[in-house]
């Protein structure tokens, strides 16, 4: 199951830097996970300083 980034995202980019397959990109004010590419490794979830990432 892929991860999703909530509206609590502060657009710091820590998740995108941590993603091993580059499935996270900057969206409109927040970062976005490409659910088709996400391998559900959880690296982004641990990197988020505001806990805005959860399993979908």
KEBA-97068 format. One record per residue (C-alpha): residue number from 0; residue in one letter; chain; x, y, z. Coordinates in pm, whole numbers, padded with zeros to 5 digits. Example, Ala and Ser with C-alpha at 12.3 -4.5 7.8 and 13.67 -1.06 7.14 Angstrom:
BEGIN
R; seq; type; mol; c1; c2; c3
R; 0; a; A; 01230; -00450; 00780
R; 1; s; A; 01367; -00106; 00714
END
This chain:
BEGIN
R; seq; type; mol; c1; c2; c3
R; 0; x; A; 00000; 00000; 00000
R; 1; x; A; 00139; 00339; -00096
R; 2; x; A; 00195; 00632; 00137
R; 3; x; A; 00014; 00966; 00118
R; 4; x; A; 00114; 01312; 00232
R; 5; x; A; -00149; 01514; 00416
R; 6; x; A; -00222; 01885; 00409
R; 7; x; A; -00003; 01912; 00721
R; 8; x; A; 00301; 01902; 00489
R; 9; x; A; 00532; 02200; 00539
R; 10; x; A; 00707; 02143; 00203
R; 11; x; A; 01051; 02092; 00359
R; 12; x; A; 01147; 01823; 00106
R; 13; x; A; 01287; 01576; 00359
R; 14; x; A; 01060; 01302; 00226
R; 15; x; A; 01166; 01353; -00135
R; 16; x; A; 01533; 01344; -00039
R; 17; x; A; 01478; 01017; 00148
R; 18; x; A; 01272; 00832; -00114
R; 19; x; A; 01497; 00565; -00273
R; 20; x; A; 01302; 00560; -00600
R; 21; x; A; 01217; 00930; -00639
R; 22; x; A; 00841; 00869; -00611
R; 23; x; A; 00786; 01198; -00427
R; 24; x; A; 00770; 01533; -00603
R; 25; x; A; 00679; 01886; -00511
R; 26; x; A; 00314; 01960; -00579
R; 27; x; A; 00104; 02270; -00527
R; 28; x; A; 00228; 02383; -00185
R; 29; x; A; 00288; 02030; -00055
R; 30; x; A; 00482; 01725; -00169
R; 31; x; A; 00301; 01438; -00343
R; 32; x; A; 00365; 01062; -00354
R; 33; x; A; 00321; 00890; -00691
R; 34; x; A; 00119; 00595; -00562
R; 35; x; A; 00190; 00390; -00875
R; 36; x; A; 00565; 00418; -00812
R; 37; x; A; 00571; 00396; -00430
R; 38; x; A; 00724; 00069; -00304
R; 39; x; A; 00591; 00119; 00050
R; 40; x; A; 00933; 00119; 00213
R; 41; x; A; 00831; 00380; 00474
R; 42; x; A; 01150; 00585; 00448
R; 43; x; A; 00951; 00902; 00383
R; 44; x; A; 00729; 00849; 00685
R; 45; x; A; 01029; 00839; 00917
R; 46; x; A; 01187; 01145; 00755
R; 47; x; A; 00886; 01376; 00789
R; 48; x; A; 00939; 01624; 01075
R; 49; x; A; 00565; 01699; 01109
R; 50; x; A; 00432; 01343; 01071
R; 51; x; A; 00232; 01434; 00758
R; 52; x; A; 00290; 01099; 00587
R; 53; x; A; 00084; 00786; 00647
R; 54; x; A; 00002; 00465; 00463
R; 55; x; A; -00283; 00516; 00221
END
